Structure formats: C-alpha cells, structure tokens
Amino acid sequence: MLLPDSITTTKNSLVSFIKCQIRFAHKKVVSSKTHMQDSPGKRLGAKKYENHQVKIGQILYRQRGTKWYPGINVGIGKDHTLFALQPGFVKYYLDPFHPKRKFIGIALNKDDKLPYPHFEPTKRRLGRDVLDGKKAEFEANYLPRNVQILQPKINEELNKRIEKRNGKLLKFKDEIKKNFPNLSSSLTEEQLDLAANRLLSIDGYLRGGKSIDDARFSTTYYYIYDLKLSNKRNEISIDELNTKSSNYKEFASKIDSEIMFAPDFSLTKNLTFDELSSLKTKSFAELEKLIPDITKPINKKTKEHALSIINSVAFSLKEQIKLKRRFLKPTLPETNETIGNAKDKKVIAIQKMNIETRQVETIYRTKNAFLP
Amino acid sequence: MSSSVSRGIWSNFTNRSKSLAIKSAKLQKAVLSPDLPNGPVSLKALSSKRKYYSPIDLDKIYPLAYEILEKKSEKIYSKIEDLKKKGSENVEEINDLLVEAEINNPEVVYNSLYAANTIDLTQPVYRHYAKKQWESYNKMITMQRLETLSIIPDTLPTLEPEVDVHMKFPHNNVDTWVEPGSILSSNVTSKPPIFKITEFKESKNDLYTILIVNPDTPDVENNSYTTTLHWALKDVELSNNDSIIDIQKLDSNPQYSIVDYLPPTPEKNLGKQRFAVWIFRQDGKLNEETSKVENINNFQIREFVENNKLQAVGAHAWRSVWDLNVENVRKEYGLPAGRIFSRDSF
C-alpha cells in the first residue's frame, strides 16, 4: 500500500512542477541608482540662536554655501561656517542694502538692533588691555623677527648717513673759513656750526628741486618750528622763544646775504636777483662776442674760455646745457671750410645716408669740423 | 598758404585770457599750422622729422574744421556779450557758455591734456577739463579709500566731493603727493602736511576749514574708541589761482590755526590708525566761540561741523602704525611715553 501512495505524491509533484515555473539560484546584475548613496548627517544648521551670548571664535552657523551671510562682527570660514569675531549677542537680520541676503551678526549690547544705522559711526570694541610690569617690558622690547634681522643693517646705514652728514658739515665749515674770511671772522664757533647746519639744510632742499628762496625759507621755518617744540617741552620760555627765533632770522639773513649755492651746489658769493640777471646778460653777450658764428671752427683756447663763461654762476644747469648745445656743437655743419678731399691727409671719413639719393655717401671732414 | 589756421576769435586776445594760448611759440606754431610740416614738435631726431608725412589732405581739412569750430565759438562769444549787456548776473550760465566757446579750441585741448600742471584754473574751460580729469581717477580713488577704510561713516556720515585734495609731508627734500589711505611712518608725519585744494567752481577768496582727526584713539575705560583732533585750521583763504596751503601761507597767517599740529603717535599693538583729513567750505568767517576747541581728546567732529555750519567738500586720509621712531616723535613734541597694549584681543 505504500508504493501506490508514493507514486501518487510523485505524480502530484510532477504535475505541480509542470504547472509552475522553476526557479534556479541567481544573482541580481544591476543595482539601484540610489543604493548605498546616503551619508551620515553633517550636523548643519544654527549652533547659536537669536540673542545667545557668544565669545570670540564661537561657531554660529554651519551650512553648505552661504544660506546666511556674515554680518557685523562675524567671519566666514572656508566651508562657509559663520563664527563670532567679537564677544556679544547673536542677531539674525536683513539688510536693506542687500535685499536678497540674510545675515547673522554680533551686536555688542543685547538691546542693539542690527544692522546699525547706516550713517552713524560704527560701534567698536577696543578689546585690548594696557600691560604693565614684566609683561609690558617684554612687549616693549619685542620686535618681529624680520625687524630684528634688519636692525643691524639699518643701524649701519644710519651711521653711514650720519658720517656723511658730519663730513659735509665739516666741508661747509672749512669752505666758509676759507672763502668767506670776513664772515667767518665775525662768527663764533657755535654760530659757525649753525651756519654750516643751515647750509646743509639748504643744500638738501636744492638737490630736491626747490628754488633757493624756498630752500632758505623752509630752513628758517623748520628751525623756528623746532624752537617752538622746545617751548612746548618747557625747555625754553615764550620770551626766550621769541628772542631766539628773531635772532635766528637775523642770523639767517646775514648768512644768506653772503653765501649762495652755485648751480653745481658749491658755495659762492651771494648775488641778488638783479645782479644775477645783469651777470647773465653780460655773460651771454660775452659768449656771442667770443663765438659770433657757430658754423665756424674754434680753437681749444676759445672753447675753454666759452666753457668757463657757460659754467659760471650766472646760468642754471638747464641753461648751461642749452648754451653748450648752441655754442659748442660737437660737429660743425658741412661748409667748405670743414669739408676735405679723400686725397687730403688728416681728414676723417664719415659714412652718411643721403636721403634724396638714398645712398650711403662718404664725407671727408677736416679735423676742425669737430670740437677741439 | 598761411602758416596758421587761426584768423578769428581764437587768435584774438583782447578780450580773452592769454592763458588760452599755448605758451611755447614752437608748439603753438605746430598746433596751428595746417599740415604739420616736419611732423609734431615731439619728434626730436632729424631723421624722424624727414620721415614724417602728414595725413593726406590734412592741410585742407584741418583749416576747414578749425574755421567751423571757430565760427561757432564766435557766435557763443557774441551771445555772452549780449547777456553781459543785458546785465545778466547769472555767473554759472556765462561760465557754461565760456566753456562751450573754448572746449574745442585745439590750443586749449592741448594745454588741458599735456600741460595739466600749469593750466590757468581761473578760466572756466580749464576747470572743466581739470574736473573731468579728477573725476576719472582721483575722485574715485578718494571715495573708495574713504569707504573701504570706513572713514565714512566713522568720522562724518558721507561726502559729496567737490574739490580735489592733494597732501604731502615735508619729511624729505623730494616732494611727493600722498595717495589716500597709504600707511606712513611716524617720521614722515612728524611735521604738518602741505595741502593743495583744487576748486572746480569759480572761487575767489573762499574760506575753508581743515580738520585732521583720528577716530581710532583707544578708550580703555569704556573698552571703545574716541576721536582725537590732530590739527585744525580755519578761515583759510583760497582761490582758483592760489590753492596751496604751504609753510609760507601758514607762517604769514598764524590766525589760521585753531589747534596746533599733533603728529600721529600710535601706541604699540593697537594696529593701524586712520587719520582723516576733512576740508570744509565756510559760509563766512567762523564764529570765535563755536570754533574754539577746548579738548582735542574725545573730539565730536559732527557737533563741530554742525555748530559751525560747515560744508564738507573734500577729504583725504592716511594710516599710521606704531614703529621704532614713535618714541622719538613723542619726545620731540613733549608727549608722555606711549602705553603698551596686549597683543591679542580678549
């Protein structure tokens, strides 16, 4: 009886097998697009809310992009994290100057409203202590490393400058003694120092491009300015200041009436404006007399004489250059007198482009075509 | 052909200022010649001059164009004459017409472009060109520095600039104008600065007030900052042709000074301090009472401006920071030694 039973069950299962689809073991080939793409939460959002009290550096808001902008006393990090730059109270606010933005700011007082009024001075916190004792001493002596390294070099340059200045002062003193005996005999050693200092100052202004009058005025003005400062320091009284400044003005006019700077910054006898202009016309007339025709060759002696006239006190550096260009041409124009032949001895051959024929020509110039 | 294109009003200087012409005779001849023989005067070398060819038919076109412009100018001048005959006192209208009459004069254009330092600012047309020049650069730089450094609104609410302000310090022998906002050493700023204030409107003996304030003076008690007045001048007389406030002017006018110059002496570890220079135009002479400044510390610049009815017309600024020379400047001016602040803020 067992057998037929088993036969029926196999038969049944066979029937069911034929009826149903058969499933074999299989593997899913394609995964879902969004499978395994989630990440843990980044804990973004507000860390401090309206009116929360914060210290410097505390984080106020973490965000992706600038959902909120840094407002007053708030900084922004590289991942757009907003943080406090001043201790105070957090304020979330809108600014009419940037209607599309929301801001987080720090108000210094709890009752303040942000943004602060546009035309009012900004409220600011000093946030620093006055140091005393050892800390102050340390801080006073502290210098950044780059300054410390530079310090010896700076001192060296400073000493060089002082030495140069002293050298110049000595030179001026010697020159006054040597070239202006009348003046130097009337001066005490102290006054001589003062005169040398004055000349040094004027020399500096002149080299900087000021006119002689401006240079003299500036020197006097700043000397008196220094006197006024010493009055401010209570070193001299107001009466002393007045007498000293009037004395200096007198002294200055005495020096200025004697000494002037030549265009090459050497000391010469002072000339008034009228004297200078008359000397100028006289020298110019002399020059024209010496070299009446600038196309004619001149000898060495004439050249030296002309140079001595040009380089006198009468002309400024600019005028000197102009006169030299006019009267002492390095090469004279081509005239019969200054053009030679190829056969001549002692001629100088010059290759020159002829514009009209567009050819290079050789021109023979005699020696007197050039400035001796 | 005549060597000059000009035969009309622009070569007639009986009623026009001589400053409307080019000073150098050579340059003038070159600008007014119809065809530029030998090229512009700027060509120095003989070979360059020989190589120069003036543009085709320039000798016909340039005199024609010049004539048209000159005739227009003549018409405008006759209009001005009529206005003057009628007894019109509308100075602005006349000045506008004067600008219009000269704006296309080649000599004026040349002077405004290439001789801008020596132009005669009493002439409306030169003021017009100078203003254009200022608006294209210096005005923008000044406003940008004032805004980015928060000098407005930390000192005064805002500024509608009307004048060009130049400033320099007499620290060395070379004169250089300071760019607004630059950081200057205490040595540079130890003596009072020199100003050049260029007005672009007609100005004859206008009075000005000048204030230098530092809004970054530490106020340790209140853990805040106050404003210190560093220099104050009043009733400074300036005109179009006399726009410099230098030592000569200060020396001959000691009455200008309200407060003597106090040099910047920033204390250690306080960072950069801003020094704002404000130029105000006055209605008339300042009142002795209201213009008096008793305490330069905690100076209320807004109150001062309101009390004296001052109109801010220009500004300049520089910044100072503690350096090794500050103590020397303090000693020079008899100031106490500077305090030392903590390096970090708390």
Boltz contact constraints between the chains, C-beta under 6 A:
constraints:
  - contact:
      token1: [A, 119]
      token2: [B, 153]
      max_distance: 6.0
  - contact:
      token1: [A, 119]
      token2: [B, 157]
      max_distance: 6.0
  - contact:
      token1: [A, 121]
      token2: [B, 153]
      max_distance: 6.0
  - contact:
      token1: [A, 121]
      token2: [B, 154]
      max_distance: 6.0
  - contact:
      token1: [A, 124]
      token2: [B, 225]
      max_distance: 6.0
  - contact:
      token1: [A, 125]
      token2: [B, 223]
      max_distance: 6.0
  - contact:
      token1: [A, 126]
      token2: [B, 218]
      max_distance: 6.0
  - contact:
      token1: [A, 126]
      token2: [B, 223]
      max_distance: 6.0
  - contact:
      token1: [A, 126]
      token2: [B, 224]
      max_distance: 6.0
  - contact:
      token1: [A, 127]
      token2: [B, 345]
      max_distance: 6.0
  - contact:
      token1: [A, 127]
      token2: [B, 346]
      max_distance: 6.0
  - contact:
      token1: [A, 128]
      token2: [B, 341]
      max_distance: 6.0
  - contact:
      token1: [A, 128]
      token2: [B, 342]
      max_distance: 6.0
  - contact:
      token1: [A, 128]
      token2: [B, 345]
      max_distance: 6.0
  - contact:
      token1: [A, 129]
      token2: [B, 342]
      max_distance: 6.0
  - contact:
      token1: [A, 130]
      token2: [B, 220]
      max_distance: 6.0
  - contact:
      token1: [A, 130]
      token2: [B, 339]
      max_distance: 6.0
  - contact:
      token1: [A, 131]
      token2: [B, 340]
      max_distance: 6.0
  - contact:
      token1: [A, 131]
      token2: [B, 342]
      max_distance: 6.0
  - contact:
      token1: [A, 136]
      token2: [B, 340]
      max_distance: 6.0
  - contact:
      token1: [A, 139]
      token2: [B, 340]
      max_distance: 6.0
  - contact:
      token1: [A, 140]
      token2: [B, 340]
      max_distance: 6.0
  - contact:
      token1: [A, 204]
      token2: [B, 173]
      max_distance: 6.0
  - contact:
      token1: [A, 205]
      token2: [B, 173]
      max_distance: 6.0
  - contact:
      token1: [A, 208]
      token2: [B, 173]
      max_distance: 6.0
  - contact:
      token1: [A, 208]
      token2: [B, 174]
      max_distance: 6.0
  - contact:
      token1: [A, 221]
      token2: [B, 247]
      max_distance: 6.0
  - contact:
      token1: [A, 221]
      token2: [B, 251]
      max_distance: 6.0
  - contact:
      token1: [A, 229]
      token2: [B, 332]
      max_distance: 6.0
  - contact:
      token1: [A, 232]
      token2: [B, 334]
      max_distance: 6.0
  - contact:
      token1: [A, 233]
      token2: [B, 334]
      max_distance: 6.0
  - contact:
      token1: [A, 355]
      token2: [B, 50]
      max_distance: 6.0
